């Protein structure tokens, strides 16, 4: 490592949503900030999100009740940050930059034109730092070789402080009294995801909550899935649930059949709560009393049962479902009441056990991460390691599909930036 590292007030590892926003907010508070990222492009996860239009927040978020839309060992941890930077604050920021946005269903907000507009806002906010006496420097692409912490007795590059973080990288060495881990999770490694943040957390004594892919398609054994593989590409609204009476979670969203299993918003949502070896339950006809409807049809119709089912199901699904049992492969008026009732029960409570998921390659988020018990919910700072902060997806805070994870990125980054500014003031000579 260089004997004379470049001095900064804070070093942020990760140039994603949380890292860039934290850098901008800290720089606009007069701090000299260095952002380091090993990937060649900034905020690539932002760029590909929301179908390329970035579902950047959700108006339905309730900061007073984060457990409604966030999971983790302690969902209440994110309450303070979310209350201090709300969906209204991020939309106001986009408005100031002239970025048009729109609302889709269930409070989801998207950029009108492109996710690139949001990235440009983040970069412009970083470039605004000098007006406040700060500066945001980016080293990218730049690999971090190692990070050390030197206690006050041996720390000199950054002045009088509790200690100094020395970061060795491809572009040289840097030092700062504060280090922010904004490296994200393990999801989508092809755009740069890595376990650097988790490794650094362990290096500095933090415990981790076991990680797993979240917001991810579910898969099934090939033989068991064979009757449904032909339905790939078919979508329909369903109610999906998992868990027992105490832990049950349910969503009403669209489901998508794939060659290997199930996807779509309904499955992505439930996947964050699903545990290997446990079943999921799907109501393919939510809001419909199929048993009563089929028994009524028996008295007046000679249609095949599959044709009756097309009132509520796509034709391909209705035909595939009727083909599962010979008792359902006949006109409805020739079926027994028992057969019709069993069909209705199966449609409204299809229980199946996934064999796995599509993994981090297809997961939108990582569930688990840095345990929040050793972090301050006010500042995102470590309670055990001075000057160390964790923000965004690397923390054990995971939001629902629909903009909640981006809002956590903005809110945790803002809370951290405020704390960094306070720390800098306290460390400056009187």
JODAGI-V46934 format. One record per residue. N is the residue number from 1. SS is DSSP state (H for helix, E for strand, C for the rest). OMEGA is omega in whole degrees, 0 to 359 (none if undefined). Layout:
N&SS&OMEGA / N&SS&OMEGA
This chain:
1&C&181 / 2&C&179 / 3&C&180 / 4&C&181 / 5&C&177 / 6&E&184 / 7&E&176 / 8&E&174 / 9&C&179 / 10&E&174 / 11&E&180 / 12&E&177 / 13&E&181 / 14&C&180 / 15&C&175 / 16&C&182 / 17&H&183 / 18&H&183 / 19&H&180 / 20&H&181 / 21&H&176 / 22&H&179 / 23&H&180 / 24&H&182 / 25&H&179 / 26&H&179 / 27&H&179 / 28&C&173 / 29&C&174 / 30&C&182 / 31&C&172 / 32&E&188 / 33&E&173 / 34&E&176 / 35&E&180 / 36&E&177 / 37&E&183 / 38&C&181 / 39&C&187 / 40&C&182 / 41&C&180 / 42&C&169 / 43&C&183 / 44&H&179 / 45&H&174 / 46&H&185 / 47&H&185 / 48&H&185 / 49&H&176 / 50&H&181 / 51&H&181 / 52&H&179 / 53&C&172 / 54&C&173 / 55&E&197 / 56&E&175 / 57&E&179 / 58&E&183 / 59&C&182 / 60&C&181 / 61&C&179 / 62&C&182 / 63&H&181 / 64&H&181 / 65&H&184 / 66&H&180 / 67&H&178 / 68&H&186 / 69&C&181 / 70&E&175 / 71&E&183 / 72&C&179 / 73&C&178 / 74&C&182 / 75&H&180 / 76&H&181 / 77&H&187 / 78&H&185 / 79&H&185 / 80&H&181 / 81&H&181 / 82&H&180 / 83&H&184 / 84&H&174 / 85&C&192 / 86&C&174 / 87&H&178 / 88&H&180 / 89&H&181 / 90&H&177 / 91&H&177 / 92&H&178 / 93&H&178 / 94&H&178 / 95&H&180 / 96&H&180 / 97&C&177 / 98&C&179 / 99&C&180 / 100&C&180 / 101&E&181 / 102&E&180 / 103&E&172 / 104&C&183 / 105&H&177 / 106&H&171 / 107&H&184 / 108&E&181 / 109&E&182 / 110&E&170 / 111&E&179 / 112&C&190 / 113&C&188 / 114&C&174 / 115&H&177 / 116&H&177 / 117&H&178 / 118&H&178 / 119&H&178 / 120&H&176 / 121&H&180 / 122&H&180 / 123&H&178 / 124&H&178 / 125&H&176 / 126&H&181 / 127&H&180 / 128&C&184 / 129&H&182 / 130&H&179 / 131&H&180 / 132&H&179 / 133&C&179 / 134&C&179 / 135&E&176 / 136&E&178 / 137&E&178 / 138&E&170 / 139&E&186 / 140&E&352 / 141&C&186 / 142&C&181 / 143&C&175 / 144&E&180 / 145&E&181 / 146&E&178 / 147&E&176 / 148&E&173 / 149&E&177 / 150&E&178 / 151&E&188 / 152&C&184 / 153&C&183 / 154&C&182 / 155&C&178 / 156&C&188 / 157&C&187 / 158&C&174 / 159&C&185 / 160&C&182 / 161&C&180 / 162&C&180 / 163&E&182 / 164&E&174 / 165&E&179 / 166&E&182 / 167&E&177 / 168&E&185 / 169&E&178 / 170&C&182 / 171&C&178 / 172&E&182 / 173&E&178 / 174&E&180 / 175&E&178 / 176&E&177 / 177&C&181 / 178&C&177 / 179&E&181 / 180&E&178 / 181&E&180 / 182&C&189 / 183&C&179 / 184&C&182 / 185&C&184 / 186&C&187 / 187&C&176 / 188&C&181 / 189&H&182 / 190&H&176 / 191&H&169 / 192&C&180 / 193&C&179 / 194&C&180 / 195&C&183 / 196&H&182 / 197&H&180 / 198&H&179 / 199&H&179 / 200&H&177 / 201&H&179 / 202&H&179 / 203&H&182 / 204&C&169 / 205&C&180 / 206&C&176 / 207&C&181 / 208&E&169 / 209&E&183 / 210&E&182 / 211&E&175 / 212&E&179 / 213&E&176 / 214&E&185 / 215&C&190 / 216&C&176 / 217&C&178 / 218&E&183 / 219&E&182 / 220&C&177 / 221&C&183 / 222&H&183 / 223&H&181 / 224&H&184 / 225&H&185 / 226&H&181 / 227&H&185 / 228&H&182 / 229&H&180 / 230&C&182 / 231&C&182 / 232&C&181 / 233&C&181 / 234&C&181 / 235&E&176 / 236&E&177 / 237&E&180 / 238&E&165 / 239&E&183 / 240&E&182 / 241&E&173 / 242&E&180 / 243&C&178 / 244&C&184 / 245&C&182 / 246&C&186 / 247&C&187 / 248&C&172 / 249&E&182 / 250&E&178 / 251&E&172 / 252&E&185 / 253&E&177 / 254&E&176 / 255&E&180 / 256&E&174 / 257&E&176 / 258&C&179 / 259&C&185 / 260&C&182 / 261&E&186 / 262&E&178 / 263&E&184 / 264&C&183 / 265&H&181 / 266&H&183 / 267&H&178 / 268&H&179 / 269&H&186 / 270&H&184 / 271&H&180 / 272&C&180 / 273&C&183 / 274&C&176 / 275&C&182 / 276&C&179 / 277&C&180 / 278&C&183 / 279&C&166 / 280&E&179 / 281&E&184 / 282&E&171 / 283&E&183 / 284&C&183 / 285&C&184 / 286&C&178 / 287&C&182 / 288&C&173 / 289&C&187 / 290&H&181 / 291&H&180 / 292&H&182 / 293&H&180 / 294&H&178 / 295&H&177 / 296&H&180 / 297&H&180 / 298&H&183 / 299&C&187 / 300&C&189 / 301&C&173 / 302&C&180 / 303&C&170 / 304&E&179 / 305&H&179 / 306&H&179 / 307&H&176 / 308&H&182 / 309&H&181 / 310&C&172 / 311&C&185 / 312&C&184 / 313&C&171 / 314&C&186 / 315&H&182 / 316&H&180 / 317&H&179 / 318&H&181 / 319&H&180 / 320&H&182 / 321&H&179 / 322&H&181 / 323&C&182 / 324&C&184 / 325&C&181 / 326&H&180 / 327&H&181 / 328&H&184 / 329&C&183 / 330&C&175 / 331&E&184 / 332&H&181 / 333&H&179 / 334&H&182 / 335&C&176 / 336&C&177 / 337&H&181 / 338&H&180 / 339&H&180 / 340&H&179 / 341&H&178 / 342&H&177 / 343&H&180 / 344&H&180 / 345&H&181 / 346&H&179 / 347&H&183 / 348&H&178 / 349&C&177 / 350&E&182 / 351&E&181 / 352&E&183 / 353&C&178 / 354&C&174 / 355&C&180 / 356&E&178 / 357&E&176 / 358&C&173 / 359&C&183 / 360&C&181 / 361&C&182 / 362&C&182 / 363&C&178 / 364&C&180 / 365&E&174 / 366&E&175 / 367&E&184 / 368&E&182 / 369&E&183 / 370&E&181 / 371&C&183 / 372&H&183 / 373&H&179 / 374&H&177 / 375&E&174 / 376&C&178 / 377&C&179 / 378&C&189 / 379&C&186 / 380&C&182 / 381&E&173 / 382&E&177 / 383&C&186 / 384&C&182 / 385&C&185 / 386&C&174 / 387&C&182 / 388&E&184 / 389&E&176 / 390&E&181 / 391&C&174 / 392&H&191 / 393&H&180 / 394&H&179 / 395&E&178 / 396&C&174 / 397&C&182 / 398&E&181 / 399&E&174 / 400&C&168 / 401&C&175 / 402&C&176 / 403&C&184 / 404&H&180 / 405&H&175 / 406&H&179 / 407&H&175 / 408&H&177 / 409&H&180 / 410&H&186 / 411&H&180 / 412&H&178 / 413&H&180 / 414&H&180 / 415&H&179 / 416&H&181 / 417&H&177 / 418&H&180 / 419&H&178 / 420&H&179 / 421&H&178 / 422&H&179 / 423&H&181 / 424&H&179 / 425&H&182 / 426&H&184 / 427&H&180 / 428&C&179 / 429&C&181 / 430&C&none
